[in-house]
Amino acid sequence: MAEQKPGAFEQKVAELESIVKQLEKGDVELDRAVELFKRGKTLAAECEELLKGAQAQIDRAMEQTPAPQEPADSEEIPF
C-alpha cells in the first residue's frame, strides 16, 4: 500500500459523506447518481484499505511491546 498524506482518510470520509448526502436528497439526475455511486464505492474501498493498514500497524506495535513481568514473589510490595 502506498504511503498516504496526513488526513487522507478523513478527507476520503468527508467526501463519502458528501456523496451520501447528495444521493439521499434524491434530486440528482440518474447519470450523476450513478457517477456519485461509483465514486462512493471507490472511496469506501480506499477507506477500508487505509483502516486495514492502520490495524496492521497497531497489531505490529502490540507484538513488539513486551508483556509486563510478574514479580517473583507475588506478596512482595514494590517500594
mmJSON file of the N, C-alpha and C atoms, coordinates in Angstrom:
{"data_MODEL":{"atom_site":{
"group_PDB":["ATOM","ATOM","ATOM","ATOM","ATOM","ATOM","ATOM","ATOM","ATOM","ATOM","ATOM","ATOM","ATOM","ATOM","ATOM","ATOM","ATOM","ATOM","ATOM","ATOM","ATOM","ATOM","ATOM","ATOM","ATOM","ATOM","ATOM","ATOM","ATOM","ATOM","ATOM","ATOM","ATOM","ATOM","ATOM","ATOM","ATOM","ATOM","ATOM","ATOM","ATOM","ATOM","ATOM","ATOM","ATOM","ATOM","ATOM","ATOM","ATOM","ATOM","ATOM","ATOM","ATOM","ATOM","ATOM","ATOM","ATOM","ATOM","ATOM","ATOM","ATOM","ATOM","ATOM","ATOM","ATOM","ATOM","ATOM","ATOM","ATOM","ATOM","ATOM","ATOM","ATOM","ATOM","ATOM","ATOM","ATOM","ATOM","ATOM","ATOM","ATOM","ATOM","ATOM","ATOM","ATOM","ATOM","ATOM","ATOM","ATOM","ATOM","ATOM","ATOM","ATOM","ATOM","ATOM","ATOM","ATOM","ATOM","ATOM","ATOM","ATOM","ATOM","ATOM","ATOM","ATOM","ATOM","ATOM","ATOM","ATOM","ATOM","ATOM","ATOM","ATOM","ATOM","ATOM","ATOM","ATOM","ATOM","ATOM","ATOM","ATOM","ATOM","ATOM","ATOM","ATOM","ATOM","ATOM","ATOM","ATOM","ATOM","ATOM","ATOM","ATOM","ATOM","ATOM","ATOM","ATOM","ATOM","ATOM","ATOM","ATOM","ATOM","ATOM","ATOM","ATOM","ATOM","ATOM","ATOM","ATOM","ATOM","ATOM","ATOM","ATOM","ATOM","ATOM","ATOM","ATOM","ATOM","ATOM","ATOM","ATOM","ATOM","ATOM","ATOM","ATOM","ATOM","ATOM","ATOM","ATOM","ATOM","ATOM","ATOM","ATOM","ATOM","ATOM","ATOM","ATOM","ATOM","ATOM","ATOM","ATOM","ATOM","ATOM","ATOM","ATOM","ATOM","ATOM","ATOM","ATOM","ATOM","ATOM","ATOM","ATOM","ATOM","ATOM","ATOM","ATOM","ATOM","ATOM","ATOM","ATOM","ATOM","ATOM","ATOM","ATOM","ATOM","ATOM","ATOM","ATOM","ATOM","ATOM","ATOM","ATOM","ATOM","ATOM","ATOM","ATOM","ATOM","ATOM","ATOM","ATOM","ATOM","ATOM","ATOM","ATOM","ATOM","ATOM","ATOM","ATOM","ATOM","ATOM","ATOM","ATOM","ATOM","ATOM","ATOM","ATOM"],
"id":[1,2,3,4,5,6,7,8,9,10,11,12,13,14,15,16,17,18,19,20,21,22,23,24,25,26,27,28,29,30,31,32,33,34,35,36,37,38,39,40,41,42,43,44,45,46,47,48,49,50,51,52,53,54,55,56,57,58,59,60,61,62,63,64,65,66,67,68,69,70,71,72,73,74,75,76,77,78,79,80,81,82,83,84,85,86,87,88,89,90,91,92,93,94,95,96,97,98,99,100,101,102,103,104,105,106,107,108,109,110,111,112,113,114,115,116,117,118,119,120,121,122,123,124,125,126,127,128,129,130,131,132,133,134,135,136,137,138,139,140,141,142,143,144,145,146,147,148,149,150,151,152,153,154,155,156,157,158,159,160,161,162,163,164,165,166,167,168,169,170,171,172,173,174,175,176,177,178,179,180,181,182,183,184,185,186,187,188,189,190,191,192,193,194,195,196,197,198,199,200,201,202,203,204,205,206,207,208,209,210,211,212,213,214,215,216,217,218,219,220,221,222,223,224,225,226,227,228,229,230,231,232,233,234,235,236,237],
"type_symbol":["N","C","C","N","C","C","N","C","C","N","C","C","N","C","C","N","C","C","N","C","C","N","C","C","N","C","C","N","C","C","N","C","C","N","C","C","N","C","C","N","C","C","N","C","C","N","C","C","N","C","C","N","C","C","N","C","C","N","C","C","N","C","C","N","C","C","N","C","C","N","C","C","N","C","C","N","C","C","N","C","C","N","C","C","N","C","C","N","C","C","N","C","C","N","C","C","N","C","C","N","C","C","N","C","C","N","C","C","N","C","C","N","C","C","N","C","C","N","C","C","N","C","C","N","C","C","N","C","C","N","C","C","N","C","C","N","C","C","N","C","C","N","C","C","N","C","C","N","C","C","N","C","C","N","C","C","N","C","C","N","C","C","N","C","C","N","C","C","N","C","C","N","C","C","N","C","C","N","C","C","N","C","C","N","C","C","N","C","C","N","C","C","N","C","C","N","C","C","N","C","C","N","C","C","N","C","C","N","C","C","N","C","C","N","C","C","N","C","C","N","C","C","N","C","C","N","C","C","N","C","C","N","C","C","N","C","C"],
"label_atom_id":["N","CA","C","N","CA","C","N","CA","C","N","CA","C","N","CA","C","N","CA","C","N","CA","C","N","CA","C","N","CA","C","N","CA","C","N","CA","C","N","CA","C","N","CA","C","N","CA","C","N","CA","C","N","CA","C","N","CA","C","N","CA","C","N","CA","C","N","CA","C","N","CA","C","N","CA","C","N","CA","C","N","CA","C","N","CA","C","N","CA","C","N","CA","C","N","CA","C","N","CA","C","N","CA","C","N","CA","C","N","CA","C","N","CA","C","N","CA","C","N","CA","C","N","CA","C","N","CA","C","N","CA","C","N","CA","C","N","CA","C","N","CA","C","N","CA","C","N","CA","C","N","CA","C","N","CA","C","N","CA","C","N","CA","C","N","CA","C","N","CA","C","N","CA","C","N","CA","C","N","CA","C","N","CA","C","N","CA","C","N","CA","C","N","CA","C","N","CA","C","N","CA","C","N","CA","C","N","CA","C","N","CA","C","N","CA","C","N","CA","C","N","CA","C","N","CA","C","N","CA","C","N","CA","C","N","CA","C","N","CA","C","N","CA","C","N","CA","C","N","CA","C","N","CA","C","N","CA","C","N","CA","C","N","CA","C","N","CA","C","N","CA","C","N","CA","C"],
"label_alt_id":[null,null,null,null,null,null,null,null,null,null,null,null,null,null,null,null,null,null,null,null,null,null,null,null,null,null,null,null,null,null,null,null,null,null,null,null,null,null,null,null,null,null,null,null,null,null,null,null,null,null,null,null,null,null,null,null,null,null,null,null,null,null,null,null,null,null,null,null,null,null,null,null,null,null,null,null,null,null,null,null,null,null,null,null,null,null,null,null,null,null,null,null,null,null,null,null,null,null,null,null,null,null,null,null,null,null,null,null,null,null,null,null,null,null,null,null,null,null,null,null,null,null,null,null,null,null,null,null,null,null,null,null,null,null,null,null,null,null,null,null,null,null,null,null,null,null,null,null,null,null,null,null,null,null,null,null,null,null,null,null,null,null,null,null,null,null,null,null,null,null,null,null,null,null,null,null,null,null,null,null,null,null,null,null,null,null,null,null,null,null,null,null,null,null,null,null,null,null,null,null,null,null,null,null,null,null,null,null,null,null,null,null,null,null,null,null,null,null,null,null,null,null,null,null,null,null,null,null,null,null,null,null,null,null,null,null,null],
"label_comp_id":["MET","MET","MET","ALA","ALA","ALA","GLU","GLU","GLU","GLN","GLN","GLN","LYS","LYS","LYS","PRO","PRO","PRO","GLY","GLY","GLY","ALA","ALA","ALA","PHE","PHE","PHE","GLU","GLU","GLU","GLN","GLN","GLN","LYS","LYS","LYS","VAL","VAL","VAL","ALA","ALA","ALA","GLU","GLU","GLU","LEU","LEU","LEU","GLU","GLU","GLU","SER","SER","SER","ILE","ILE","ILE","VAL","VAL","VAL","LYS","LYS","LYS","GLN","GLN","GLN","LEU","LEU","LEU","GLU","GLU","GLU","LYS","LYS","LYS","GLY","GLY","GLY","ASP","ASP","ASP","VAL","VAL","VAL","GLU","GLU","GLU","LEU","LEU","LEU","ASP","ASP","ASP","ARG","ARG","ARG","ALA","ALA","ALA","VAL","VAL","VAL","GLU","GLU","GLU","LEU","LEU","LEU","PHE","PHE","PHE","LYS","LYS","LYS","ARG","ARG","ARG","GLY","GLY","GLY","LYS","LYS","LYS","THR","THR","THR","LEU","LEU","LEU","ALA","ALA","ALA","ALA","ALA","ALA","GLU","GLU","GLU","CYS","CYS","CYS","GLU","GLU","GLU","GLU","GLU","GLU","LEU","LEU","LEU","LEU","LEU","LEU","LYS","LYS","LYS","GLY","GLY","GLY","ALA","ALA","ALA","GLN","GLN","GLN","ALA","ALA","ALA","GLN","GLN","GLN","ILE","ILE","ILE","ASP","ASP","ASP","ARG","ARG","ARG","ALA","ALA","ALA","MET","MET","MET","GLU","GLU","GLU","GLN","GLN","GLN","THR","THR","THR","PRO","PRO","PRO","ALA","ALA","ALA","PRO","PRO","PRO","GLN","GLN","GLN","GLU","GLU","GLU","PRO","PRO","PRO","ALA","ALA","ALA","ASP","ASP","ASP","SER","SER","SER","GLU","GLU","GLU","GLU","GLU","GLU","ILE","ILE","ILE","PRO","PRO","PRO","PHE","PHE","PHE"],
"label_asym_id":["A","A","A","A","A","A","A","A","A","A","A","A","A","A","A","A","A","A","A","A","A","A","A","A","A","A","A","A","A","A","A","A","A","A","A","A","A","A","A","A","A","A","A","A","A","A","A","A","A","A","A","A","A","A","A","A","A","A","A","A","A","A","A","A","A","A","A","A","A","A","A","A","A","A","A","A","A","A","A","A","A","A","A","A","A","A","A","A","A","A","A","A","A","A","A","A","A","A","A","A","A","A","A","A","A","A","A","A","A","A","A","A","A","A","A","A","A","A","A","A","A","A","A","A","A","A","A","A","A","A","A","A","A","A","A","A","A","A","A","A","A","A","A","A","A","A","A","A","A","A","A","A","A","A","A","A","A","A","A","A","A","A","A","A","A","A","A","A","A","A","A","A","A","A","A","A","A","A","A","A","A","A","A","A","A","A","A","A","A","A","A","A","A","A","A","A","A","A","A","A","A","A","A","A","A","A","A","A","A","A","A","A","A","A","A","A","A","A","A","A","A","A","A","A","A","A","A","A","A","A","A","A","A","A","A","A","A"],
"label_entity_id":["1","1","1","1","1","1","1","1","1","1","1","1","1","1","1","1","1","1","1","1","1","1","1","1","1","1","1","1","1","1","1","1","1","1","1","1","1","1","1","1","1","1","1","1","1","1","1","1","1","1","1","1","1","1","1","1","1","1","1","1","1","1","1","1","1","1","1","1","1","1","1","1","1","1","1","1","1","1","1","1","1","1","1","1","1","1","1","1","1","1","1","1","1","1","1","1","1","1","1","1","1","1","1","1","1","1","1","1","1","1","1","1","1","1","1","1","1","1","1","1","1","1","1","1","1","1","1","1","1","1","1","1","1","1","1","1","1","1","1","1","1","1","1","1","1","1","1","1","1","1","1","1","1","1","1","1","1","1","1","1","1","1","1","1","1","1","1","1","1","1","1","1","1","1","1","1","1","1","1","1","1","1","1","1","1","1","1","1","1","1","1","1","1","1","1","1","1","1","1","1","1","1","1","1","1","1","1","1","1","1","1","1","1","1","1","1","1","1","1","1","1","1","1","1","1","1","1","1","1","1","1","1","1","1","1","1","1"],
"label_seq_id":[1,1,1,2,2,2,3,3,3,4,4,4,5,5,5,6,6,6,7,7,7,8,8,8,9,9,9,10,10,10,11,11,11,12,12,12,13,13,13,14,14,14,15,15,15,16,16,16,17,17,17,18,18,18,19,19,19,20,20,20,21,21,21,22,22,22,23,23,23,24,24,24,25,25,25,26,26,26,27,27,27,28,28,28,29,29,29,30,30,30,31,31,31,32,32,32,33,33,33,34,34,34,35,35,35,36,36,36,37,37,37,38,38,38,39,39,39,40,40,40,41,41,41,42,42,42,43,43,43,44,44,44,45,45,45,46,46,46,47,47,47,48,48,48,49,49,49,50,50,50,51,51,51,52,52,52,53,53,53,54,54,54,55,55,55,56,56,56,57,57,57,58,58,58,59,59,59,60,60,60,61,61,61,62,62,62,63,63,63,64,64,64,65,65,65,66,66,66,67,67,67,68,68,68,69,69,69,70,70,70,71,71,71,72,72,72,73,73,73,74,74,74,75,75,75,76,76,76,77,77,77,78,78,78,79,79,79],
"pdbx_PDB_ins_code":[null,null,null,null,null,null,null,null,null,null,null,null,null,null,null,null,null,null,null,null,null,null,null,null,null,null,null,null,null,null,null,null,null,null,null,null,null,null,null,null,null,null,null,null,null,null,null,null,null,null,null,null,null,null,null,null,null,null,null,null,null,null,null,null,null,null,null,null,null,null,null,null,null,null,null,null,null,null,null,null,null,null,null,null,null,null,null,null,null,null,null,null,null,null,null,null,null,null,null,null,null,null,null,null,null,null,null,null,null,null,null,null,null,null,null,null,null,null,null,null,null,null,null,null,null,null,null,null,null,null,null,null,null,null,null,null,null,null,null,null,null,null,null,null,null,null,null,null,null,null,null,null,null,null,null,null,null,null,null,null,null,null,null,null,null,null,null,null,null,null,null,null,null,null,null,null,null,null,null,null,null,null,null,null,null,null,null,null,null,null,null,null,null,null,null,null,null,null,null,null,null,null,null,null,null,null,null,null,null,null,null,null,null,null,null,null,null,null,null,null,null,null,null,null,null,null,null,null,null,null,null,null,null,null,null,null,null],
"Cartn_x":[0.847,0.0,0.887,0.587,1.361,1.126,2.153,2.013,0.952,0.123,-0.928,-0.503,-0.909,-0.613,-1.459,-1.001,-1.758,-3.171,-4.129,-5.511,-6.213,-5.531,-6.135,-7.417,-7.387,-8.573,-9.735,-9.459,-10.503,-11.078,-10.22,-10.69,-11.586,-11.204,-11.997,-13.359,-13.36,-14.617,-15.516,-14.932,-15.724,-16.337,-15.56,-16.096,-17.206,-16.992,-18.001,-19.295,-19.175,-20.361,-21.095,-20.347,-20.957,-21.73,-21.157,-21.826,-23.116,-23.043,-24.234,-25.342,-24.984,-25.994,-26.641,-25.804,-26.344,-27.318,-26.94,-27.782,-29.059,-28.969,-30.14,-31.166,-30.7,-31.644,-32.594,-32.098,-32.96,-33.205,-32.528,-32.759,-31.6,-30.848,-29.72,-30.184,-29.798,-30.151,-29.517,-30.118,-29.695,-28.222,-27.789,-26.388,-25.436,-25.778,-24.946,-24.996,-26.154,-26.29,-25.417,-25.382,-24.542,-23.065,-22.703,-21.332,-20.947,-21.837,-21.59,-21.499,-22.366,-22.353,-21.016,-20.541,-19.259,-18.116,-18.132,-17.089,-17.185,-18.38,-18.575,-18.05,-18.307,-17.79,-16.269,-15.666,-14.207,-13.668,-14.281,-13.853,-13.999,-15.096,-15.32,-14.237,-13.872,-12.822,-11.476,-11.183,-9.926,-9.867,-10.976,-11.035,-10.828,-11.431,-11.268,-9.803,-9.125,-7.704,-6.867,-7.178,-6.456,-6.676,-7.903,-8.184,-7.455,-7.406,-6.671,-5.193,-4.643,-3.238,-2.974,-3.876,-3.733,-3.831,-4.755,-4.888,-3.627,-3.038,-1.795,-0.67,-0.603,0.429,0.214,-1.028,-1.343,-0.98,-1.337,-1.019,0.489,1.26,2.732,3.267,2.729,3.186,2.877,1.712,1.346,2.246,2.649,3.541,4.925,5.351,6.682,6.735,5.586,5.538,5.672,6.713,6.866,5.746,5.366,4.333,4.914,4.104,4.603,5.051,6.133,6.685,6.0,5.655,5.109,6.271,6.112,7.181,7.394,8.625,8.962,8.161,8.054,7.284,6.046,4.873,3.65,3.219,3.745,3.403,4.316,5.372,6.316,5.679,5.839,5.309,6.401,6.125,7.172,7.404,8.213,8.578,9.987],
"Cartn_y":[-1.176,0.0,1.233,2.197,3.418,4.288,5.074,5.993,7.04,7.341,8.331,9.614,10.742,12.007,12.105,12.865,13.004,13.525,12.929,13.347,12.746,11.873,11.292,10.531,9.765,9.001,9.944,10.973,11.909,12.629,12.972,13.632,12.701,11.443,10.473,10.263,10.181,10.003,11.221,12.411,13.63,13.655,13.27,13.228,12.185,11.038,9.981,10.452,11.141,11.669,12.673,13.492,14.454,13.745,12.69,11.914,11.296,10.743,10.12,11.159,12.346,13.398,13.775,13.897,14.248,13.175,11.925,10.828,10.708,10.958,10.859,11.945,13.093,14.17,13.742,12.906,12.366,13.283,14.412,15.328,15.336,14.243,14.107,13.325,13.801,13.091,11.709,10.787,9.394,9.219,9.841,9.691,10.187,11.318,11.873,10.96,10.399,9.494,8.257,7.716,6.552,6.916,8.094,8.583,8.731,9.339,9.518,8.171,7.253,5.932,5.236,5.284,4.65,5.28,6.609,7.295,6.895,6.793,6.387,4.986,4.069,2.701,2.702,3.494,3.593,4.155,5.221,5.827,4.855,4.128,3.163,2.084,1.607,0.59,1.162,2.403,3.031,3.226,3.637,3.81,2.478,1.437,0.11,-0.317,-0.059,-0.405,0.406,1.678,2.504,1.988,1.594,1.046,-0.268,-1.115,-2.377,-2.116,-1.133,-0.776,-0.253,0.572,1.096,-0.037,-0.972,-2.106,-2.955,-3.15,-3.929,-3.242,-1.915,-1.184,-1.338,-1.265,-1.431,-2.838,-3.832,-5.22,-5.419,-4.851,-4.972,-4.288,-3.127,-2.406,-3.201,-3.835,-4.629,-5.846,-6.435,-7.592,-7.199,-5.973,-5.515,-5.053,-4.777,-4.311,-5.503,-5.498,-6.635,-6.674,-7.878,-8.068,-7.693,-7.141,-6.799,-8.053,-7.91,-9.034,-9.125,-10.322,-10.573,-10.627,-10.038,-10.132,-11.586,-11.918,-13.284,-13.69,-12.796,-13.069,-12.188,-12.793,-12.018,-11.272,-11.62,-10.929,-9.751,-9.618,-8.535,-7.209,-6.187,-4.865,-4.1,-3.629,-2.978,-1.52,-1.271,0.102,0.381],
"Cartn_z":[0.0,0.0,0.0,-0.839,-0.932,0.3,0.633,1.758,1.441,2.415,2.254,2.954,2.421,3.087,4.351,5.344,6.585,6.307,6.967,6.814,5.61,4.866,3.662,4.007,5.076,5.47,5.768,6.556,6.94,5.72,4.762,3.542,2.735,2.655,1.905,2.576,3.887,4.617,4.421,4.468,4.276,2.877,1.864,0.504,0.393,1.026,1.006,1.676,2.801,3.479,2.599,1.877,0.963,-0.142,-0.677,-1.725,-1.194,-0.005,0.594,0.757,1.242,1.427,0.1,-0.953,-2.268,-2.76,-2.598,-3.072,-2.246,-0.943,-0.079,-0.368,-0.854,-1.181,-2.291,-3.202,-4.24,-5.42,-5.49,-6.601,-7.605,-7.638,-8.546,-9.779,-10.954,-12.177,-12.179,-12.89,-12.876,-13.242,-14.317,-14.732,-13.642,-13.04,-11.963,-10.741,-10.442,-9.294,-9.48,-10.688,-10.969,-10.802,-11.302,-11.169,-9.692,-8.92,-7.486,-6.771,-7.132,-6.515,-6.756,-8.001,-8.331,-7.531,-7.438,-6.665,-5.197,-4.694,-3.303,-3.037,-3.967,-3.811,-3.79,-4.659,-4.705,-3.395,-2.921,-1.656,-0.49,-0.455,0.625,0.617,-0.562,-0.669,-0.229,-0.621,-0.215,1.296,1.889,3.345,4.056,3.516,4.119,4.085,2.978,2.874,3.865,4.016,4.984,6.407,6.71,8.039,8.271,7.254,7.38,7.618,6.915,7.106,8.507,9.011,10.369,11.389,11.169,12.083,12.073,10.9,10.803,11.57,11.487,12.236,13.735,14.165,15.588,16.041,15.223,15.574,15.709,14.762,14.843,16.089,16.417,17.61,18.87,18.897,20.076,20.226,19.105,19.156,19.657,19.393,19.788,21.232,21.826,23.206,24.141,24.987,25.897,26.939,27.282,28.308,29.661,30.553,31.889,32.63,33.355,34.112,35.472,35.848,37.183,38.181,39.355,40.358,40.784,41.122,41.538,42.762,43.724,44.937,44.9,44.661,44.464,45.731,46.891,48.121,48.386,47.624,47.825,47.404,48.243,47.933,47.195,45.985,45.176,45.548,46.598,47.006,46.675],
"occupancy":[1.0,1.0,1.0,1.0,1.0,1.0,1.0,1.0,1.0,1.0,1.0,1.0,1.0,1.0,1.0,1.0,1.0,1.0,1.0,1.0,1.0,1.0,1.0,1.0,1.0,1.0,1.0,1.0,1.0,1.0,1.0,1.0,1.0,1.0,1.0,1.0,1.0,1.0,1.0,1.0,1.0,1.0,1.0,1.0,1.0,1.0,1.0,1.0,1.0,1.0,1.0,1.0,1.0,1.0,1.0,1.0,1.0,1.0,1.0,1.0,1.0,1.0,1.0,1.0,1.0,1.0,1.0,1.0,1.0,1.0,1.0,1.0,1.0,1.0,1.0,1.0,1.0,1.0,1.0,1.0,1.0,1.0,1.0,1.0,1.0,1.0,1.0,1.0,1.0,1.0,1.0,1.0,1.0,1.0,1.0,1.0,1.0,1.0,1.0,1.0,1.0,1.0,1.0,1.0,1.0,1.0,1.0,1.0,1.0,1.0,1.0,1.0,1.0,1.0,1.0,1.0,1.0,1.0,1.0,1.0,1.0,1.0,1.0,1.0,1.0,1.0,1.0,1.0,1.0,1.0,1.0,1.0,1.0,1.0,1.0,1.0,1.0,1.0,1.0,1.0,1.0,1.0,1.0,1.0,1.0,1.0,1.0,1.0,1.0,1.0,1.0,1.0,1.0,1.0,1.0,1.0,1.0,1.0,1.0,1.0,1.0,1.0,1.0,1.0,1.0,1.0,1.0,1.0,1.0,1.0,1.0,1.0,1.0,1.0,1.0,1.0,1.0,1.0,1.0,1.0,1.0,1.0,1.0,1.0,1.0,1.0,1.0,1.0,1.0,1.0,1.0,1.0,1.0,1.0,1.0,1.0,1.0,1.0,1.0,1.0,1.0,1.0,1.0,1.0,1.0,1.0,1.0,1.0,1.0,1.0,1.0,1.0,1.0,1.0,1.0,1.0,1.0,1.0,1.0,1.0,1.0,1.0,1.0,1.0,1.0,1.0,1.0,1.0,1.0,1.0,1.0,1.0,1.0,1.0,1.0,1.0,1.0],
"B_iso_or_equiv":[0.0,0.0,0.0,0.0,0.0,0.0,0.0,0.0,0.0,0.0,0.0,0.0,0.0,0.0,0.0,0.0,0.0,0.0,0.0,0.0,0.0,0.0,0.0,0.0,0.0,0.0,0.0,0.0,0.0,0.0,0.0,0.0,0.0,0.0,0.0,0.0,0.0,0.0,0.0,0.0,0.0,0.0,0.0,0.0,0.0,0.0,0.0,0.0,0.0,0.0,0.0,0.0,0.0,0.0,0.0,0.0,0.0,0.0,0.0,0.0,0.0,0.0,0.0,0.0,0.0,0.0,0.0,0.0,0.0,0.0,0.0,0.0,0.0,0.0,0.0,0.0,0.0,0.0,0.0,0.0,0.0,0.0,0.0,0.0,0.0,0.0,0.0,0.0,0.0,0.0,0.0,0.0,0.0,0.0,0.0,0.0,0.0,0.0,0.0,0.0,0.0,0.0,0.0,0.0,0.0,0.0,0.0,0.0,0.0,0.0,0.0,0.0,0.0,0.0,0.0,0.0,0.0,0.0,0.0,0.0,0.0,0.0,0.0,0.0,0.0,0.0,0.0,0.0,0.0,0.0,0.0,0.0,0.0,0.0,0.0,0.0,0.0,0.0,0.0,0.0,0.0,0.0,0.0,0.0,0.0,0.0,0.0,0.0,0.0,0.0,0.0,0.0,0.0,0.0,0.0,0.0,0.0,0.0,0.0,0.0,0.0,0.0,0.0,0.0,0.0,0.0,0.0,0.0,0.0,0.0,0.0,0.0,0.0,0.0,0.0,0.0,0.0,0.0,0.0,0.0,0.0,0.0,0.0,0.0,0.0,0.0,0.0,0.0,0.0,0.0,0.0,0.0,0.0,0.0,0.0,0.0,0.0,0.0,0.0,0.0,0.0,0.0,0.0,0.0,0.0,0.0,0.0,0.0,0.0,0.0,0.0,0.0,0.0,0.0,0.0,0.0,0.0,0.0,0.0,0.0,0.0,0.0,0.0,0.0,0.0,0.0,0.0,0.0,0.0,0.0,0.0,0.0,0.0,0.0,0.0,0.0,0.0],
"pdbx_formal_charge":[null,null,null,null,null,null,null,null,null,null,null,null,null,null,null,null,null,null,null,null,null,null,null,null,null,null,null,null,null,null,null,null,null,null,null,null,null,null,null,null,null,null,null,null,null,null,null,null,null,null,null,null,null,null,null,null,null,null,null,null,null,null,null,null,null,null,null,null,null,null,null,null,null,null,null,null,null,null,null,null,null,null,null,null,null,null,null,null,null,null,null,null,null,null,null,null,null,null,null,null,null,null,null,null,null,null,null,null,null,null,null,null,null,null,null,null,null,null,null,null,null,null,null,null,null,null,null,null,null,null,null,null,null,null,null,null,null,null,null,null,null,null,null,null,null,null,null,null,null,null,null,null,null,null,null,null,null,null,null,null,null,null,null,null,null,null,null,null,null,null,null,null,null,null,null,null,null,null,null,null,null,null,null,null,null,null,null,null,null,null,null,null,null,null,null,null,null,null,null,null,null,null,null,null,null,null,null,null,null,null,null,null,null,null,null,null,null,null,null,null,null,null,null,null,null,null,null,null,null,null,null,null,null,null,null,null,null],
"auth_seq_id":[1,1,1,2,2,2,3,3,3,4,4,4,5,5,5,6,6,6,7,7,7,8,8,8,9,9,9,10,10,10,11,11,11,12,12,12,13,13,13,14,14,14,15,15,15,16,16,16,17,17,17,18,18,18,19,19,19,20,20,20,21,21,21,22,22,22,23,23,23,24,24,24,25,25,25,26,26,26,27,27,27,28,28,28,29,29,29,30,30,30,31,31,31,32,32,32,33,33,33,34,34,34,35,35,35,36,36,36,37,37,37,38,38,38,39,39,39,40,40,40,41,41,41,42,42,42,43,43,43,44,44,44,45,45,45,46,46,46,47,47,47,48,48,48,49,49,49,50,50,50,51,51,51,52,52,52,53,53,53,54,54,54,55,55,55,56,56,56,57,57,57,58,58,58,59,59,59,60,60,60,61,61,61,62,62,62,63,63,63,64,64,64,65,65,65,66,66,66,67,67,67,68,68,68,69,69,69,70,70,70,71,71,71,72,72,72,73,73,73,74,74,74,75,75,75,76,76,76,77,77,77,78,78,78,79,79,79],
"auth_comp_id":["MET","MET","MET","ALA","ALA","ALA","GLU","GLU","GLU","GLN","GLN","GLN","LYS","LYS","LYS","PRO","PRO","PRO","GLY","GLY","GLY","ALA","ALA","ALA","PHE","PHE","PHE","GLU","GLU","GLU","GLN","GLN","GLN","LYS","LYS","LYS","VAL","VAL","VAL","ALA","ALA","ALA","GLU","GLU","GLU","LEU","LEU","LEU","GLU","GLU","GLU","SER","SER","SER","ILE","ILE","ILE","VAL","VAL","VAL","LYS","LYS","LYS","GLN","GLN","GLN","LEU","LEU","LEU","GLU","GLU","GLU","LYS","LYS","LYS","GLY","GLY","GLY","ASP","ASP","ASP","VAL","VAL","VAL","GLU","GLU","GLU","LEU","LEU","LEU","ASP","ASP","ASP","ARG","ARG","ARG","ALA","ALA","ALA","VAL","VAL","VAL","GLU","GLU","GLU","LEU","LEU","LEU","PHE","PHE","PHE","LYS","LYS","LYS","ARG","ARG","ARG","GLY","GLY","GLY","LYS","LYS","LYS","THR","THR","THR","LEU","LEU","LEU","ALA","ALA","ALA","ALA","ALA","ALA","GLU","GLU","GLU","CYS","CYS","CYS","GLU","GLU","GLU","GLU","GLU","GLU","LEU","LEU","LEU","LEU","LEU","LEU","LYS","LYS","LYS","GLY","GLY","GLY","ALA","ALA","ALA","GLN","GLN","GLN","ALA","ALA","ALA","GLN","GLN","GLN","ILE","ILE","ILE","ASP","ASP","ASP","ARG","ARG","ARG","ALA","ALA","ALA","MET","MET","MET","GLU","GLU","GLU","GLN","GLN","GLN","THR","THR","THR","PRO","PRO","PRO","ALA","ALA","ALA","PRO","PRO","PRO","GLN","GLN","GLN","GLU","GLU","GLU","PRO","PRO","PRO","ALA","ALA","ALA","ASP","ASP","ASP","SER","SER","SER","GLU","GLU","GLU","GLU","GLU","GLU","ILE","ILE","ILE","PRO","PRO","PRO","PHE","PHE","PHE"],
"auth_asym_id":["A","A","A","A","A","A","A","A","A","A","A","A","A","A","A","A","A","A","A","A","A","A","A","A","A","A","A","A","A","A","A","A","A","A","A","A","A","A","A","A","A","A","A","A","A","A","A","A","A","A","A","A","A","A","A","A","A","A","A","A","A","A","A","A","A","A","A","A","A","A","A","A","A","A","A","A","A","A","A","A","A","A","A","A","A","A","A","A","A","A","A","A","A","A","A","A","A","A","A","A","A","A","A","A","A","A","A","A","A","A","A","A","A","A","A","A","A","A","A","A","A","A","A","A","A","A","A","A","A","A","A","A","A","A","A","A","A","A","A","A","A","A","A","A","A","A","A","A","A","A","A","A","A","A","A","A","A","A","A","A","A","A","A","A","A","A","A","A","A","A","A","A","A","A","A","A","A","A","A","A","A","A","A","A","A","A","A","A","A","A","A","A","A","A","A","A","A","A","A","A","A","A","A","A","A","A","A","A","A","A","A","A","A","A","A","A","A","A","A","A","A","A","A","A","A","A","A","A","A","A","A","A","A","A","A","A","A"],
"auth_atom_id":["N","CA","C","N","CA","C","N","CA","C","N","CA","C","N","CA","C","N","CA","C","N","CA","C","N","CA","C","N","CA","C","N","CA","C","N","CA","C","N","CA","C","N","CA","C","N","CA","C","N","CA","C","N","CA","C","N","CA","C","N","CA","C","N","CA","C","N","CA","C","N","CA","C","N","CA","C","N","CA","C","N","CA","C","N","CA","C","N","CA","C","N","CA","C","N","CA","C","N","CA","C","N","CA","C","N","CA","C","N","CA","C","N","CA","C","N","CA","C","N","CA","C","N","CA","C","N","CA","C","N","CA","C","N","CA","C","N","CA","C","N","CA","C","N","CA","C","N","CA","C","N","CA","C","N","CA","C","N","CA","C","N","CA","C","N","CA","C","N","CA","C","N","CA","C","N","CA","C","N","CA","C","N","CA","C","N","CA","C","N","CA","C","N","CA","C","N","CA","C","N","CA","C","N","CA","C","N","CA","C","N","CA","C","N","CA","C","N","CA","C","N","CA","C","N","CA","C","N","CA","C","N","CA","C","N","CA","C","N","CA","C","N","CA","C","N","CA","C","N","CA","C","N","CA","C","N","CA","C","N","CA","C","N","CA","C","N","CA","C","N","CA","C","N","CA","C"],
"pdbx_PDB_model_num":[1,1,1,1,1,1,1,1,1,1,1,1,1,1,1,1,1,1,1,1,1,1,1,1,1,1,1,1,1,1,1,1,1,1,1,1,1,1,1,1,1,1,1,1,1,1,1,1,1,1,1,1,1,1,1,1,1,1,1,1,1,1,1,1,1,1,1,1,1,1,1,1,1,1,1,1,1,1,1,1,1,1,1,1,1,1,1,1,1,1,1,1,1,1,1,1,1,1,1,1,1,1,1,1,1,1,1,1,1,1,1,1,1,1,1,1,1,1,1,1,1,1,1,1,1,1,1,1,1,1,1,1,1,1,1,1,1,1,1,1,1,1,1,1,1,1,1,1,1,1,1,1,1,1,1,1,1,1,1,1,1,1,1,1,1,1,1,1,1,1,1,1,1,1,1,1,1,1,1,1,1,1,1,1,1,1,1,1,1,1,1,1,1,1,1,1,1,1,1,1,1,1,1,1,1,1,1,1,1,1,1,1,1,1,1,1,1,1,1,1,1,1,1,1,1,1,1,1,1,1,1,1,1,1,1,1,1]
}}}
